[in-house]
Amino acid sequence: MELLKRLWQDTSGQSMAEYGLLTCLIALACVAGVRMLGQTLASKIGELEQQLNQ
């Protein structure tokens, strides 16, 4: 029973899991930002192409 109490109170591995989750969230935010930027650039390039073709 004492072993289970020590394992329950041991927090040494939490830091790595938290860093992993934080890294994952940052990566997802970067991917979302790049996708939005790409769509915006694609629409602006399309508008420019239409203006040049007139």
C-alpha positions in Angstrom: 0.0 0.0 0.0 2.9 2.3 0.7 4.2 1.8 -2.8 0.9 2.9 -4.3 0.9 6.1 -2.1 4.4 7.0 -3.3 3.5 6.4 -6.9 0.3 8.4 -6.6 2.2 11.4 -5.1 5.2 11.2 -7.5 5.0 14.0 -10.0 8.3 13.7 -11.7 6.9 12.6 -15.1 4.3 15.2 -15.3 6.6 17.9 -16.8 7.4 15.9 -19.9 3.7 15.2 -20.6 2.8 18.8 -20.1 5.6 19.9 -22.5 4.4 17.3 -25.0 0.8 18.7 -24.9 2.0 22.2 -25.1 4.2 21.4 -28.1 1.2 19.7 -29.8 -1.1 22.7 -29.2 1.6 25.1 -30.6 2.0 22.9 -33.7 -1.7 22.8 -34.3 -1.9 26.6 -34.0 0.9 26.9 -36.5 -0.7 24.6 -39.0 -4.1 26.4 -38.7 -2.3 29.8 -39.2 -0.4 28.6 -42.2 -3.6 27.1 -43.7 -5.5 30.4 -43.2 -2.6 32.4 -44.6 -2.4 30.1 -47.6 -6.1 30.5 -48.4 -5.9 34.2 -48.1 -2.9 34.4 -50.4 -4.6 32.1 -52.9 -7.6 34.3 -53.1 -5.5 37.5 -53.4 -3.5 35.9 -56.2 -6.7 34.9 -57.9 -8.0 38.4 -57.7 -4.7 39.8 -59.1 -4.9 37.2 -62.0 -8.4 38.3 -62.9 -7.4 42.0 -62.9 -4.4 41.2 -65.1 -6.5 39.3 -67.6 -9.0 42.2 -68.1 
